[in-house]
């Protein structure tokens, strides 16, 4: 739990199901790097795991690694 205290919290901005990735609203300016992993939450429950495959200044592309419930735009990540 402690490591999440310093991790930024963000949101899903876009989803590309065909290519199996999402865009998040966190980027290099928030310390996000390729290889970072996040949990996706909806209503307090973890629904997916994503991993950063490309980071830009203020956004990042993440591969969907595991998904128990379909990710939606606006879901929380941390």
MOPAC internal coordinates of N, CA, C and O (Angstrom, degrees):
PM7 1SCF
backbone

  N    0.0000 0     0.00 0     0.00 0    0    0    0
  C    1.4611 1     0.00 0     0.00 0    1    0    0
  C    1.5299 1   112.04 1     0.00 0    2    1    0
  O    1.2310 1   120.12 1   142.40 1    3    2    1
  N    1.3034 1   117.38 1   -37.60 1    3    2    1
  C    1.4574 1   120.96 1  -175.07 1    5    3    2
  C    1.5196 1   112.94 1   -59.69 1    6    5    3
  O    1.2310 1   119.85 1   140.67 1    7    6    5
  N    1.3475 1   117.89 1   -39.33 1    7    6    5
  C    1.4534 1   119.14 1  -177.72 1    9    7    6
  C    1.5255 1   112.19 1   -63.65 1   10    9    7
  O    1.2310 1   119.62 1   150.42 1   11   10    9
  N    1.3300 1   118.33 1   -29.58 1   11   10    9
  C    1.4519 1   120.91 1   178.63 1   13   11   10
  C    1.5237 1   112.86 1   -71.04 1   14   13   11
  O    1.2310 1   120.23 1   161.46 1   15   14   13
  N    1.3251 1   117.17 1   -18.54 1   15   14   13
  C    1.4553 1   120.58 1  -178.27 1   17   15   14
  C    1.5314 1   111.01 1   -63.05 1   18   17   15
  O    1.2310 1   119.89 1   149.73 1   19   18   17
  N    1.3277 1   117.82 1   -30.27 1   19   18   17
  C    1.4528 1   120.53 1  -178.31 1   21   19   18
  C    1.5274 1   112.27 1   -99.74 1   22   21   19
  O    1.2310 1   119.79 1   172.78 1   23   22   21
  N    1.3210 1   118.02 1    -7.22 1   23   22   21
  C    1.4634 1   121.54 1  -179.13 1   25   23   22
  C    1.5155 1   109.88 1   -78.15 1   26   25   23
  O    1.2310 1   120.50 1   -42.55 1   27   26   25
  N    1.3256 1   116.66 1   137.45 1   27   26   25
  C    1.4648 1   118.16 1   176.24 1   29   27   26
  C    1.5283 1   111.28 1   -68.97 1   30   29   27
  O    1.2310 1   120.89 1   -27.59 1   31   30   29
  N    1.3168 1   115.90 1   152.41 1   31   30   29
  C    1.4538 1   122.31 1   176.24 1   33   31   30
  C    1.5111 1   107.35 1  -106.88 1   34   33   31
  O    1.2310 1   120.79 1   -41.52 1   35   34   33
  N    1.3296 1   116.09 1   138.48 1   35   34   33
  C    1.4593 1   119.63 1  -178.34 1   37   35   34
  C    1.5086 1   111.68 1  -141.71 1   38   37   35
  O    1.2310 1   121.65 1    13.67 1   39   38   37
  N    1.3241 1   114.45 1  -166.33 1   39   38   37
  C    1.4651 1   121.33 1  -178.03 1   41   39   38
  C    1.5218 1   110.06 1  -135.16 1   42   41   39
  O    1.2310 1   121.76 1   -22.55 1   43   42   41
  N    1.3328 1   114.23 1   157.45 1   43   42   41
  C    1.4592 1   121.63 1   172.59 1   45   43   42
  C    1.5347 1   107.61 1   -78.88 1   46   45   43
  O    1.2310 1   120.33 1   -54.19 1   47   46   45
  N    1.3453 1   116.97 1   125.81 1   47   46   45
  C    1.4712 1   121.35 1  -179.90 1   49   47   46
  C    1.5216 1   112.12 1   -97.10 1   50   49   47
  O    1.2310 1   120.29 1   143.81 1   51   50   49
  N    1.3304 1   117.05 1   -36.19 1   51   50   49
  C    1.4676 1   120.96 1  -176.72 1   53   51   50
  C    1.5229 1   108.63 1  -155.34 1   54   53   51
  O    1.2310 1   121.37 1   -22.53 1   55   54   53
  N    1.3324 1   114.98 1   157.47 1   55   54   53
  C    1.4615 1   121.26 1  -178.43 1   57   55   54
  C    1.5269 1   108.68 1  -133.22 1   58   57   55
  O    1.2310 1   120.77 1   -44.27 1   59   58   57
  N    1.3332 1   116.13 1   135.73 1   59   58   57
  C    1.4597 1   121.10 1   172.67 1   61   59   58
  C    1.5218 1   106.44 1  -123.79 1   62   61   59
  O    1.2310 1   120.66 1   -87.09 1   63   62   61
  N    1.3336 1   116.35 1    92.91 1   63   62   61
  C    1.4726 1   121.82 1  -177.12 1   65   63   62
  C    1.5289 1   111.25 1   -63.73 1   66   65   63
  O    1.2310 1   120.17 1   141.05 1   67   66   65
  N    1.3501 1   117.29 1   -38.95 1   67   66   65
  C    1.4649 1   120.79 1  -177.85 1   69   67   66
  C    1.5297 1   111.63 1   -59.78 1   70   69   67
  O    1.2310 1   120.63 1   140.57 1   71   70   69
  N    1.3270 1   116.39 1   -39.43 1   71   70   69
  C    1.4686 1   120.94 1  -179.11 1   73   71   70
  C    1.5294 1   111.84 1   -97.27 1   74   73   71
  O    1.2310 1   120.12 1  -178.17 1   75   74   73
  N    1.3547 1   117.37 1     1.83 1   75   74   73
  C    1.4594 1   122.63 1   176.01 1   77   75   74
  C    1.5337 1   114.12 1    60.72 1   78   77   75
  O    1.2310 1   120.58 1  -136.55 1   79   78   77
  N    1.3401 1   116.49 1    43.45 1   79   78   77
  C    1.4617 1   118.49 1   175.87 1   81   79   78
  C    1.5200 1   111.65 1  -143.74 1   82   81   79
  O    1.2310 1   121.87 1   -16.54 1   83   82   81
  N    1.3407 1   114.03 1   163.46 1   83   82   81
  C    1.4628 1   122.08 1   176.89 1   85   83   82
  C    1.5254 1   108.78 1  -128.95 1   86   85   83
  O    1.2310 1   120.83 1   -20.14 1   87   86   85
  N    1.3220 1   116.01 1   159.86 1   87   86   85
  C    1.4621 1   122.64 1   173.07 1   89   87   86
  C    1.5265 1   107.08 1  -109.15 1   90   89   87
  O    1.2310 1   121.14 1   -48.02 1   91   90   89
  N    1.3374 1   115.42 1   131.98 1   91   90   89
  C    1.4719 1   120.34 1   178.64 1   93   91   90
  C    1.5324 1   109.93 1  -114.10 1   94   93   91
  O    1.2310 1   121.06 1   -19.69 1   95   94   93
  N    1.3361 1   115.57 1   160.31 1   95   94   93
  C    1.4720 1   120.78 1  -176.32 1   97   95   94
  C    1.5242 1   113.34 1   -90.18 1   98   97   95
  O    1.2310 1   120.22 1  -154.88 1   99   98   97
  N    1.3225 1   117.18 1    25.12 1   99   98   97
  C    1.4581 1   122.20 1   174.88 1  101   99   98
  C    1.5253 1   108.13 1  -119.92 1  102  101   99
  O    1.2310 1   120.47 1   -37.40 1  103  102  101
  N    1.3333 1   116.71 1   142.60 1  103  102  101
  C    1.4565 1   119.92 1  -179.82 1  105  103  102
  C    1.5177 1   112.10 1  -143.60 1  106  105  103
  O    1.2310 1   121.53 1    18.75 1  107  106  105
  N    1.3332 1   114.67 1  -161.25 1  107  106  105
  C    1.4626 1   120.83 1  -176.72 1  109  107  106
  C    1.5263 1   112.16 1   -58.78 1  110  109  107
  O    1.2310 1   120.27 1   148.89 1  111  110  109
  N    1.3447 1   117.08 1   -31.11 1  111  110  109
  C    1.4662 1   119.88 1   179.55 1  113  111  110
  C    1.5332 1   112.41 1   -67.59 1  114  113  111
  O    1.2310 1   120.16 1   168.16 1  115  114  113
  N    1.3324 1   117.31 1   -11.84 1  115  114  113
  C    1.4675 1   122.20 1   176.41 1  117  115  114
  C    1.5288 1   111.29 1  -111.45 1  118  117  115
  O    1.2310 1   120.73 1  -167.12 1  119  118  117
  N    1.3518 1   116.20 1    12.88 1  119  118  117
  C    1.4585 1   120.66 1   176.33 1  121  119  118
  C    1.5197 1   114.61 1    84.60 1  122  121  119
  O    1.2310 1   120.21 1  -163.07 1  123  122  121
  N    1.3299 1   117.20 1    16.93 1  123  122  121
  C    1.4656 1   121.20 1  -178.91 1  125  123  122
  C    1.5302 1   109.14 1   -82.48 1  126  125  123
  O    1.2310 1   120.88 1   -45.44 1  127  126  125
  N    1.3386 1   115.92 1   134.56 1  127  126  125
  C    1.4610 1   121.93 1  -179.40 1  129  127  126
  C    1.5170 1   110.68 1  -130.67 1  130  129  127
  O    1.2310 1   121.02 1   -24.24 1  131  130  129
  N    1.3346 1   115.66 1   155.76 1  131  130  129
  C    1.4658 1   120.83 1   174.29 1  133  131  130
  C    1.5272 1   108.23 1   -56.19 1  134  133  131
  O    1.2310 1   120.77 1   -45.45 1  135  134  133
  N    1.3172 1   116.13 1   134.55 1  135  134  133
  C    1.4686 1   121.06 1  -178.89 1  137  135  134
  C    1.5226 1   113.93 1   100.71 1  138  137  135
  O    1.2310 1   119.95 1   161.61 1  139  138  137
  N    1.3361 1   117.69 1   -18.39 1  139  138  137
  C    1.4704 1   120.19 1   176.72 1  141  139  138
  C    1.5262 1   109.41 1   -63.36 1  142  141  139
  O    1.2310 1   120.57 1   -34.16 1  143  142  141
  N    1.3211 1   116.52 1   145.84 1  143  142  141
  C    1.4614 1   119.94 1   176.16 1  145  143  142
  C    1.5216 1   109.83 1  -120.14 1  146  145  143
  O    1.2310 1   121.27 1   -29.31 1  147  146  145
  N    1.3087 1   115.17 1   150.69 1  147  146  145
  C    1.4593 1   122.39 1  -179.89 1  149  147  146
  C    1.5184 1   109.31 1  -135.94 1  150  149  147
  O    1.2310 1   121.39 1   -25.37 1  151  150  149
  N    1.3227 1   114.95 1   154.63 1  151  150  149
  C    1.4624 1   121.90 1   169.30 1  153  151  150
  C    1.5224 1   106.83 1   -97.64 1  154  153  151
  O    1.2310 1   121.07 1   -36.28 1  155  154  153
  N    1.3128 1   115.56 1   143.72 1  155  154  153
  C    1.4682 1   121.62 1   175.77 1  157  155  154
  C    1.5260 1   106.53 1  -103.28 1  158  157  155
  O    1.2310 1   120.96 1   -47.91 1  159  158  157
  N    1.3403 1   115.76 1   132.09 1  159  158  157
  C    1.4635 1   121.41 1  -177.04 1  161  159  158
  C    1.5158 1   111.27 1  -122.14 1  162  161  159
  O    1.2310 1   121.33 1   -34.66 1  163  162  161
  N    1.3294 1   115.07 1   145.34 1  163  162  161
  C    1.4609 1   121.79 1   169.05 1  165  163  162
  C    1.5186 1   106.87 1  -136.95 1  166  165  163
  O    1.2310 1   120.71 1   -53.34 1  167  166  165
  N    1.3274 1   116.25 1   126.66 1  167  166  165
  C    1.4693 1   122.56 1  -179.07 1  169  167  166
  C    1.5222 1   111.16 1    52.53 1  170  169  167
  O    1.2310 1   120.76 1  -140.04 1  171  170  169
  N    1.3394 1   116.14 1    39.96 1  171  170  169
  C    1.4568 1   121.64 1   175.22 1  173  171  170
  C    1.5172 1   115.68 1    81.63 1  174  173  171
  O    1.2310 1   119.87 1   176.50 1  175  174  173
  N    1.3394 1   117.86 1    -3.50 1  175  174  173
  C    1.4659 1   120.56 1  -179.26 1  177  175  174
  C    1.5157 1   110.99 1  -106.99 1  178  177  175
  O    1.2310 1   120.50 1   -43.40 1  179  178  177
  N    1.3340 1   116.65 1   136.60 1  179  178  177
  C    1.4556 1   121.66 1   176.63 1  181  179  178
  C    1.5227 1   108.96 1   -70.96 1  182  181  179
  O    1.2310 1   120.69 1   -53.81 1  183  182  181
  N    1.3426 1   116.28 1   126.19 1  183  182  181
  C    1.4666 1   120.12 1  -178.09 1  185  183  182
  C    1.5296 1   112.72 1  -118.35 1  186  185  183
  O    1.2310 1   120.07 1   167.16 1  187  186  185
  N    1.3417 1   117.47 1   -12.84 1  187  186  185
  C    1.4600 1   119.05 1  -177.53 1  189  187  186
  C    1.5213 1   111.08 1  -164.47 1  190  189  187
  O    1.2310 1   121.63 1   -17.41 1  191  190  189
  N    1.3314 1   114.48 1   162.59 1  191  190  189
  C    1.4595 1   122.92 1   173.00 1  193  191  190
  C    1.5186 1   107.56 1  -121.30 1  194  193  191
  O    1.2310 1   120.60 1   -47.54 1  195  194  193
  N    1.3476 1   116.47 1   132.46 1  195  194  193
  C    1.4603 1   121.08 1   178.81 1  197  195  194
  C    1.5272 1   109.21 1  -128.08 1  198  197  195
  O    1.2310 1   120.75 1   -25.70 1  199  198  197
  N    1.3300 1   116.17 1   154.30 1  199  198  197
  C    1.4568 1   121.22 1   179.63 1  201  199  198
  C    1.5210 1   110.50 1  -130.82 1  202  201  199
  O    1.2310 1   120.69 1   -44.82 1  203  202  201
  N    1.3330 1   116.28 1   135.18 1  203  202  201
  C    1.4692 1   121.50 1  -177.60 1  205  203  202
  C    1.5311 1   110.24 1   -68.68 1  206  205  203
  O    1.2310 1   121.01 1   -54.22 1  207  206  205
  N    1.3470 1   115.66 1   125.78 1  207  206  205
  C    1.4675 1   121.05 1   177.25 1  209  207  206
  C    1.5340 1   111.55 1  -112.00 1  210  209  207
  O    1.2310 1   120.57 1   162.49 1  211  210  209
  N    1.3400 1   116.51 1   -17.51 1  211  210  209
  C    1.4563 1   120.65 1   176.34 1  213  211  210
  C    1.5183 1   108.57 1  -156.55 1  214  213  211
  O    1.2310 1   120.56 1   -49.00 1  215  214  213
  N    1.3335 1   116.53 1   131.00 1  215  214  213
  C    1.4681 1   120.89 1  -179.77 1  217  215  214
  C    1.5232 1   109.47 1  -119.05 1  218  217  215
  O    1.2310 1   121.07 1   -45.51 1  219  218  217
  N    1.3169 1   115.55 1   134.49 1  219  218  217
  C    1.4682 1   122.43 1   174.28 1  221  219  218
  C    1.5279 1   106.74 1  -116.68 1  222  221  219
  O    1.2310 1   120.84 1     7.03 1  223  222  221
  N    1.3410 1   115.99 1  -172.97 1  223  222  221
  C    1.4630 1   119.60 1  -175.34 1  225  223  222
  C    1.5276 1   112.83 1   -56.15 1  226  225  223
  O    1.2310 1   120.12 1   128.45 1  227  226  225
  N    1.3337 1   117.38 1   -51.55 1  227  226  225
  C    1.4659 1   118.49 1  -173.60 1  229  227  226
  C    1.5285 1   113.98 1  -125.34 1  230  229  227
  O    1.2310 1   119.99 1  -175.25 1  231  230  229
  N    1.3342 1   117.62 1     4.75 1  231  230  229
  C    1.4611 1   121.64 1   176.56 1  233  231  230
  C    1.5269 1   109.18 1  -139.95 1  234  233  231
  O    1.2310 1   121.12 1   -12.58 1  235  234  233
  N    1.3192 1   115.47 1   167.42 1  235  234  233
  C    1.4635 1   119.97 1   175.75 1  237  235  234
  C    1.5223 1   109.41 1  -147.58 1  238  237  235
  O    1.2310 1   121.19 1   -30.16 1  239  238  237
  N    1.3313 1   115.33 1   149.84 1  239  238  237
  C    1.4624 1   121.92 1   173.66 1  241  239  238
  C    1.5207 1   107.43 1   -98.48 1  242  241  239
  O    1.2310 1   120.95 1   -44.47 1  243  242  241
  N    1.3299 1   115.79 1   135.53 1  243  242  241
  C    1.4609 1   121.02 1  -177.07 1  245  243  242
  C    1.5232 1   110.36 1  -130.41 1  246  245  243
  O    1.2310 1   121.10 1   -46.27 1  247  246  245
  N    1.3296 1   115.50 1   133.73 1  247  246  245
  C    1.4536 1   121.51 1   174.18 1  249  247  246
  C    1.5278 1   108.88 1   -73.99 1  250  249  247
  O    1.2310 1   120.45 1   -39.96 1  251  250  249
  N    1.3252 1   116.74 1   140.04 1  251  250  249
  C    1.4622 1   120.56 1   174.26 1  253  251  250
  C    1.5195 1   107.21 1   -81.99 1  254  253  251
  O    1.2310 1   120.41 1   -68.69 1  255  254  253
  N    1.3336 1   116.82 1   111.31 1  255  254  253
  C    1.4632 1   121.61 1  -176.33 1  257  255  254
  C    1.5289 1   112.07 1   -88.65 1  258  257  255
  O    1.2310 1   120.79 1   138.49 1  259  258  257
  N    1.3215 1   116.09 1   -41.51 1  259  258  257
  C    1.4634 1   121.24 1  -179.04 1  261  259  258
  C    1.5192 1   107.11 1  -149.96 1  262  261  259
  O    1.2310 1   120.86 1   -43.90 1  263  262  261
  N    1.3211 1   115.96 1   136.10 1  263  262  261
  C    1.4661 1   119.64 1  -176.47 1  265  263  262
  C    1.5259 1   108.53 1  -140.95 1  266  265  263
  O    1.2310 1   120.60 1   -62.06 1  267  266  265
  N    1.3462 1   116.45 1   117.94 1  267  266  265
  C    1.4631 1   120.02 1   177.44 1  269  267  266
  C    1.5233 1   111.09 1   -96.45 1  270  269  267
  O    1.2310 1   120.60 1   153.75 1  271  270  269
  N    1.3353 1   116.46 1   -26.25 1  271  270  269
  C    1.4618 1   123.84 1   174.58 1  273  271  270
  C    1.5216 1   106.34 1  -133.58 1  274  273  271
  O    1.2310 1   119.80 1   -38.78 1  275  274  273
  N    1.3188 1   117.99 1   141.22 1  275  274  273
  C    1.4667 1   120.96 1  -178.43 1  277  275  274
  C    1.5227 1   111.12 1   -57.60 1  278  277  275
  O    1.2310 1   120.62 1   -50.04 1  279  278  277
  N    1.3230 1   116.42 1   129.96 1  279  278  277
  C    1.4672 1   122.77 1   177.87 1  281  279  278
  C    1.5260 1   109.11 1   -69.79 1  282  281  279
  O    1.2310 1   121.27 1   -38.25 1  283  282  281
  N    1.3425 1   115.18 1   141.75 1  283  282  281
  C    1.4603 1   121.47 1   176.57 1  285  283  282
  C    1.5209 1   109.65 1  -124.23 1  286  285  283
  O    1.2310 1   120.83 1   -27.10 1  287  286  285
  N    1.3264 1   116.02 1   152.90 1  287  286  285
  C    1.4658 1   120.62 1   173.66 1  289  287  286
  C    1.5254 1   107.92 1   -58.47 1  290  289  287
  O    1.2310 1   120.79 1   -46.18 1  291  290  289
  N    1.3426 1   116.09 1   133.82 1  291  290  289
  C    1.4609 1   121.51 1  -179.66 1  293  291  290
  C    1.5179 1   113.85 1    98.70 1  294  293  291
  O    1.2310 1   119.74 1   167.78 1  295  294  293
  N    1.3507 1   118.11 1   -12.22 1  295  294  293
  C    1.4616 1   119.41 1   175.66 1  297  295  294
  C    1.5305 1   109.42 1   -61.15 1  298  297  295
  O    1.2310 1   120.52 1   -30.41 1  299  298  297
  N    1.3164 1   116.60 1   149.59 1  299  298  297
  C    1.4617 1   123.30 1  -178.14 1  301  299  298
  C    1.5256 1   110.63 1   -86.03 1  302  301  299
  O    1.2310 1   120.82 1   -35.82 1  303  302  301
  N    1.3255 1   116.03 1   144.18 1  303  302  301
  C    1.4687 1   120.51 1   173.05 1  305  303  302
  C    1.5212 1   109.52 1  -124.82 1  306  305  303
  O    1.2310 1   121.70 1   -32.02 1  307  306  305
  N    1.3425 1   114.34 1   147.98 1  307  306  305
  C    1.4647 1   119.36 1   172.74 1  309  307  306
  C    1.5130 1   108.92 1  -162.89 1  310  309  307
  O    1.2310 1   120.10 1   180.00 1  311  310  309

